[in-house]
Amino acid sequence: MPSDERLQQLHSWLNDCLAISDYQLQPASGDASFRRYFRLSHNGHSDIVMDAPPEREDSQPFVDISKALINLGLNAPEVIEQDLEQGFLILTDLGQQQYLDVLNENNADKLYGDAMQALLSLQAGGEAEYAFPDYDRKLLMTEMELFRNWLLDQHLGMVLSETEHACLDEVFNLLAESALQQPQVAVHRDYHSRNLMLCDTHNPGILDFQDAVKGAVTYDLVSLLRDCYIAWPQVKVEAWVAGYHEQAVQAGILPEENEAQFIRWFDLMGVQRHLKAAGIFARLNHRDGKSGYMKDIPRTLDYVLQVSNKYSELQGLGKLVEKTARQLDGI
């Protein structure tokens, strides 16, 4: 474990909070942000410690949204102790089994069923519990620009033609419009297999919700079913989407039965998310020295190609993404 000044500060805080010194602290998981997590063991019990440097991360939304999710009956970590000035939290421990570690063909229907039920609860009641900021056009567009700026320019050094730049501009506008046309609900924003924990009861445990917003109804569903870290056959994804759609209509989350419109929303939302994700993965590599995410970029680009081949207005994007994939293969 690194012996840094921040860690010494954390130990001092834990000593004050726990009034004991015989505890163990071990790394629990990394994060794509500046946060890091430790598993705190003491008196035969374990909790999670979040270290979120306050000059880099505001932990207040995490605290507030945790309360909101718990009030909705969802299995989110409870904040046991907090020091927002220093950026330290002690949280309940939801275990060590990520969905990503355990998902297989035999349990996927059950695990995704649990995750979609939790998602429906969030979408149906989230806005009553917390004033989520809007997932507005500016944020949608800023996210998509990460693809152009960090993957194409910074990582690959691609020089786009005026036509290619215009194509991206047109597609970004199309995707933003589609997102804003959808029913707007509470959106976790990273609802995928690395942030869902397998729990014996009250499954799933839900992590990493501090960036939640009010946005498109399909966003979390596409995060879950077209996951950047694990892919499923299209026929299974379509069946899960159809099942979710039916339940969302019954719950009043979707105003009417229009499955064709919903599938288009789902597809286009996925393109927005996967362009963003590919850009973020490149940024993590170049800006933050986190190269492990680069291996996931081909999966995100493959999702974009699948959808681009389905819609005529995305044909130009598909050609650019094919070109991008070839250059990635050549590095």
C-alpha positions in Angstrom: 0.0 0.0 0.0 1.5 3.4 -0.9 2.8 5.4 1.9 1.6 8.8 0.8 0.6 11.9 2.6 -3.1 11.4 1.8 -3.0 7.9 3.2 -1.4 9.2 6.5 -4.2 11.7 6.7 -6.8 9.0 6.2 -5.2 6.9 9.0 -5.4 9.8 11.4 -9.0 10.3 10.6 -9.9 6.7 11.0 -8.1 6.6 14.4 -10.3 9.5 15.5 -13.5 8.0 14.1 -13.1 4.5 15.3 -11.3 5.3 18.6 -9.2 2.2 17.9 -6.0 1.4 16.2 -6.2 -2.3 15.6 -7.9 -2.2 12.1 -6.7 -3.3 8.7 -6.9 -1.3 5.5 -6.5 -2.9 2.1 -7.2 -1.6 -1.4 -10.7 -2.5 -2.4 -11.0 -1.2 -5.9 -9.8 1.5 -8.3 -11.9 4.1 -10.0 -11.9 6.0 -13.3 -12.0 9.2 -11.3 -9.7 10.5 -8.6 -11.5 8.5 -5.9 -10.0 5.3 -4.4 -11.6 2.7 -2.1 -10.3 0.6 0.8 -11.7 -2.3 2.7 -11.6 -1.5 6.4 -11.6 -4.6 8.7 -12.0 -4.2 12.4 -13.6 -6.3 15.2 -14.5 -9.1 12.7 -16.5 -6.6 10.6 -15.7 -4.9 7.2 -16.7 -1.5 5.8 -15.6 0.5 2.8 -13.6 3.7 3.1 -13.8 6.2 0.2 -10.9 8.6 -0.3 -12.1 11.5 -2.5 -9.6 14.4 -2.5 -11.9 17.5 -2.0 -10.0 19.6 -4.5 -10.8 17.0 -7.1 -14.1 15.4 -6.1 -17.2 16.8 -4.3 -18.6 14.0 -2.1 -21.8 15.8 -1.1 -23.8 14.3 -4.1 -22.6 10.8 -3.1 -23.9 11.3 0.4 -27.2 12.8 -0.8 -27.9 10.3 -3.6 -27.0 7.4 -1.3 -29.9 8.5 1.0 -32.2 8.9 -1.9 -31.5 5.4 -3.3 -31.9 3.8 0.2 -35.2 5.7 0.6 -36.4 4.1 -2.7 -35.7 0.7 -1.3 -32.5 0.2 -3.4 -29.4 -1.5 -2.1 -26.9 1.3 -2.0 -24.0 1.7 0.5 -25.1 3.7 3.6 -22.8 6.5 4.8 -21.7 5.6 8.3 -19.2 8.3 8.9 -18.3 11.4 6.8 -15.8 14.2 6.7 -16.5 16.1 3.5 -13.9 18.8 4.3 -11.2 16.1 4.1 -13.0 14.0 1.5 -13.3 10.8 3.6 -16.4 8.5 4.0 -17.0 5.2 5.7 -19.6 3.1 3.9 -21.4 -0.2 4.4 -19.7 -3.0 2.4 -21.7 -4.6 -0.3 -19.2 -7.4 -0.9 -16.6 -8.2 -3.5 -18.5 -9.8 -6.3 -19.1 -7.5 -9.2 -21.7 -8.5 -11.8 -18.8 -8.6 -14.3 -17.1 -11.4 -12.3 -20.0 -13.7 -12.2 -22.2 -13.1 -15.2 -22.7 -16.1 -17.5 -25.3 -17.6 -19.9 -26.9 -19.5 -17.0 -27.5 -16.6 -14.6 -27.7 -13.6 -17.0 -31.6 -13.6 -17.2 -31.9 -13.6 -13.4 -29.1 -11.0 -12.7 -30.3 -8.6 -15.4 -33.9 -9.1 -14.3 -32.9 -8.0 -10.8 -30.9 -5.0 -12.2 -33.8 -3.9 -14.4 -36.3 -4.1 -11.5 -34.0 -1.8 -9.5 -33.6 0.5 -12.4 -37.4 0.8 -12.8 -37.6 1.7 -9.1 -35.0 4.4 -9.6 -36.8 5.8 -12.7 -40.2 5.7 -11.1 -39.3 7.4 -7.8 -35.9 9.0 -8.1 -37.0 12.5 -8.9 -39.1 12.6 -5.7 -36.1 11.9 -3.6 -33.4 14.1 -5.1 -33.1 17.2 -7.4 -30.9 15.6 -10.1 -29.2 18.1 -12.4 -30.4 18.0 -16.0 -28.5 15.9 -18.6 -28.8 18.8 -21.0 -27.6 19.4 -24.6 -24.4 21.0 -23.5 -23.4 17.9 -21.4 -24.4 15.5 -24.1 -22.4 17.3 -26.7 -19.4 17.8 -24.4 -19.3 14.0 -23.8 -19.4 13.1 -27.5 -16.6 15.6 -28.3 -14.4 13.4 -26.1 -14.4 10.9 -29.0 -13.1 13.4 -31.5 -10.7 15.1 -29.1 -9.2 12.2 -27.2 -9.5 9.1 -29.4 -9.2 10.5 -32.9 -7.0 13.5 -32.3 -4.9 12.8 -29.1 -4.6 9.0 -29.4 -4.6 8.3 -33.1 -3.5 11.6 -34.5 -6.2 11.4 -37.2 -6.6 14.5 -39.3 -10.3 14.6 -40.3 -11.5 16.1 -43.5 -14.1 18.9 -43.5 -16.7 16.3 -44.6 -15.8 14.0 -41.7 -15.9 16.9 -39.2 -19.3 17.9 -40.6 -20.5 14.3 -40.3 -19.6 14.2 -36.7 -21.3 17.5 -36.0 -24.5 16.3 -37.7 -24.5 13.0 -35.9 -23.8 14.6 -32.5 -26.8 16.9 -33.0 -29.0 13.9 -34.0 -28.0 11.9 -31.0 -28.5 14.8 -28.6 -32.0 15.6 -30.0 -33.0 11.9 -29.6 -31.8 11.9 -26.0 -33.7 15.1 -25.2 -36.9 13.9 -26.9 -37.2 10.9 -24.5 -39.0 10.9 -21.2 -36.6 12.3 -18.6 -36.0 10.3 -15.5 -33.4 9.8 -12.8 -30.3 8.4 -14.5 -27.5 6.6 -12.6 -25.2 7.3 -15.6 -22.8 4.3 -15.0 -25.3 1.5 -14.5 -23.1 -1.4 -15.7 -21.5 -4.7 -14.6 -18.6 -3.1 -12.7 -20.9 -0.9 -10.6 -23.5 -3.6 -9.7 -22.6 -6.0 -7.0 -24.0 -9.6 -6.6 -25.7 -9.8 -3.2 -27.3 -12.8 -1.6 -30.3 -10.6 -0.6 -31.6 -7.4 -2.0 -29.7 -7.9 -5.3 -28.1 -5.9 -6.8 -25.9 -3.6 -4.7 -25.5 -0.3 -6.6 -22.3 1.7 -6.6 -20.7 4.8 -8.2 -23.9 6.8 -8.4 -22.5 10.3 -7.5 -22.8 11.6 -11.1 -26.5 10.8 -11.5 -28.6 13.2 -13.5 -32.1 13.7 -14.9 -32.0 12.4 -18.5 -33.1 10.0 -21.2 -35.1 7.0 -20.1 -32.9 4.6 -22.2 -29.5 5.7 -20.9 -29.1 3.4 -18.0 -30.7 0.5 -19.9 -28.2 0.8 -22.7 -25.4 1.1 -20.1 -26.5 -2.2 -18.6 -27.4 -4.2 -21.8 -24.7 -2.9 -24.1 -22.1 -2.8 -21.5 -18.6 -1.5 -22.3 -17.1 -4.5 -20.4 -19.2 -7.5 -21.5 -21.2 -8.2 -24.7 -24.2 -10.4 -25.3 -25.8 -11.8 -28.4 -28.1 -9.3 -30.1 -31.1 -11.7 -29.7 -30.7 -11.7 -25.9 -30.3 -7.9 -25.7 -33.5 -7.5 -27.8 -35.4 -9.8 -25.5 -34.2 -7.9 -22.4 -35.1 -4.6 -24.0 -38.6 -5.8 -24.9 -39.2 -7.1 -21.3 -38.0 -3.8 -19.8 -40.2 -1.8 -22.2 -43.3 -3.7 -21.3 -42.7 -3.2 -17.5 -41.8 0.5 -18.0 -45.1 1.1 -19.8 -47.0 -0.7 -17.0 -45.2 1.4 -14.4 -46.1 4.6 -16.1 -42.4 5.4 -16.8 -43.2 5.3 -20.5 -46.4 7.1 -21.6 -47.5 4.7 -24.2 -46.8 1.4 -26.0 -44.5 2.3 -28.9 -41.8 -0.3 -29.1 -40.3 0.8 -32.4 -39.8 4.3 -31.1 -38.3 2.9 -27.9 -35.8 0.7 -29.8 -34.7 3.7 -31.9 -34.2 5.7 -28.7 -32.2 2.8 -27.2 -30.0 2.4 -30.2 -29.2 6.1 -30.6 -28.6 6.5 -26.9 -26.1 3.7 -27.1 -24.2 5.4 -29.9 -24.0 8.6 -27.8 -22.7 6.6 -24.8 -20.2 4.5 -26.6 -18.7 7.5 -28.5 -18.3 9.1 -25.1 -16.9 5.9 -23.5 -14.3 5.5 -26.2 -13.2 9.0 -25.7 -13.0 8.7 -21.9 -11.0 5.5 -22.2 -8.4 7.3 -24.4 -8.4 10.2 -22.0 -7.8 7.9 -19.0 -4.8 6.5 -20.9 -3.2 9.8 -21.9 -4.2 12.2 -19.1 -4.4 9.9 -16.1 -1.9 7.1 -17.0 -4.7 4.5 -16.7 -4.0 2.3 -19.8 -6.2 -0.7 -18.8 -9.3 0.8 -20.3 -7.8 0.8 -23.8 -8.7 -2.8 -24.4 -12.4 -2.0 -24.0 -12.4 0.6 -26.9 -12.9 -2.0 -29.7 -16.1 -3.3 -28.0 -17.5 0.2 -27.8 -16.7 0.9 -31.4 -18.3 -2.4 -32.4 -21.6 -1.4 -30.8 -21.5 1.9 -32.7 -20.9 0.0 -36.0 -23.8 -2.4 -35.3 -26.2 0.5 -34.9 -24.7 2.6 -37.7 -25.4 -0.3 -40.1 -29.1 -0.2 -39.0 -29.8 3.5 -39.7 -29.2 5.4 -42.9 -28.4 8.7 -41.1 -25.5 7.0 -39.3 -23.8 5.6 -42.4 -21.2 8.3 -42.5 -20.4 7.7 -38.8 -20.1 4.0 -39.5 -17.4 4.6 -42.2 -15.5 6.9 -39.8 -15.7 4.4 -37.0 -14.5 1.6 -39.3 -11.5 3.8 -40.2 -10.9 4.4 -36.5 -11.0 0.7 -35.7 -8.5 -0.1 -38.5 -6.0 2.5 -37.1 -6.4 1.1 -33.6 -5.6 -2.3 -35.0 -2.5 -0.9 -36.6 -1.0 0.6 -33.4 
